[in-house]
Amino acid sequence: MNVYAAENLRSEIAYIAYHFHWSHTELLDLDHLQRRAYIRQITQINQRLDDGL
């Protein structure tokens, strides 16, 4: 079993919470793959906005 570093988890939760304003409980209910998928999507959206698209 892999243990995901607490600092990584906090960072992911903060990133998603900042953009989506979801509660701490909602974010902790996401599994690792779901969190990573949301992070990828948020990152892509931000990159498109930064590029002016």
C-alpha positions as a LaTeX table, in Angstrom:
\begin{tabular}{lrrr}
\hline
Residue & $x$ (\AA) & $y$ (\AA) & $z$ (\AA) \\
\hline
Met1 & 0.00 & 0.00 & 0.00 \\
Asn2 & 1.32 & 3.43 & $-0.95$ \\
Val3 & 0.97 & 6.30 & 1.47 \\
Tyr4 & 0.39 & 9.62 & $-0.24$ \\
Ala5 & 2.42 & 12.38 & 1.36 \\
Ala6 & 0.33 & 14.67 & 3.54 \\
Glu7 & 1.91 & 17.77 & 2.00 \\
Asn8 & 0.93 & 16.61 & $-1.51$ \\
Leu9 & $-2.62$ & 15.96 & $-0.36$ \\
Arg10 & $-2.87$ & 19.41 & 1.26 \\
Ser11 & $-1.50$ & 21.04 & $-1.88$ \\
Glu12 & $-3.98$ & 19.24 & $-4.15$ \\
Ile13 & $-6.91$ & 20.06 & $-1.87$ \\
Ala14 & $-5.91$ & 23.72 & $-1.62$ \\
Tyr15 & $-5.59$ & 23.99 & $-5.40$ \\
Ile16 & $-9.02$ & 22.51 & $-6.08$ \\
Ala17 & $-10.67$ & 24.39 & $-3.20$ \\
Tyr18 & $-9.26$ & 27.68 & $-4.47$ \\
His19 & $-10.85$ & 27.18 & $-7.88$ \\
Phe20 & $-14.07$ & 25.33 & $-7.03$ \\
His21 & $-14.77$ & 26.49 & $-3.45$ \\
Trp22 & $-15.71$ & 22.96 & $-2.41$ \\
Ser23 & $-15.76$ & 22.01 & 1.25 \\
His24 & $-12.91$ & 20.18 & 2.92 \\
Thr25 & $-15.15$ & 17.13 & 3.35 \\
Glu26 & $-16.11$ & 17.06 & $-0.34$ \\
Leu27 & $-12.46$ & 17.24 & $-1.34$ \\
Leu28 & $-11.37$ & 14.52 & 1.05 \\
Asp29 & $-14.11$ & 12.27 & $-0.36$ \\
Leu30 & $-12.38$ & 12.35 & $-3.76$ \\
Asp31 & $-9.98$ & 9.52 & $-4.42$ \\
His32 & $-6.49$ & 10.21 & $-5.69$ \\
Leu33 & $-7.32$ & 9.68 & $-9.36$ \\
Gln34 & $-10.33$ & 12.00 & $-9.16$ \\
Arg35 & $-8.28$ & 14.75 & $-7.51$ \\
Arg36 & $-5.53$ & 14.43 & $-10.12$ \\
Ala37 & $-8.12$ & 14.59 & $-12.93$ \\
Tyr38 & $-9.61$ & 17.80 & $-11.54$ \\
Ile39 & $-6.14$ & 19.30 & $-11.12$ \\
Arg40 & $-5.29$ & 18.50 & $-14.75$ \\
Gln41 & $-8.53$ & 20.09 & $-15.93$ \\
Ile42 & $-8.06$ & 23.22 & $-13.82$ \\
Thr43 & $-4.48$ & 23.53 & $-15.06$ \\
Gln44 & $-5.59$ & 23.24 & $-18.68$ \\
Ile45 & $-8.29$ & 25.88 & $-18.19$ \\
Asn46 & $-5.81$ & 28.24 & $-16.55$ \\
Gln47 & $-3.28$ & 27.72 & $-19.34$ \\
Arg48 & $-5.89$ & 28.49 & $-22.00$ \\
Leu49 & $-6.92$ & 31.64 & $-20.13$ \\
Asp50 & $-3.29$ & 32.71 & $-19.78$ \\
Asp51 & $-2.76$ & 32.15 & $-23.51$ \\
Gly52 & $-5.82$ & 34.28 & $-24.27$ \\
Leu53 & $-7.78$ & 31.47 & $-25.92$ \\
\hline
\end{tabular}
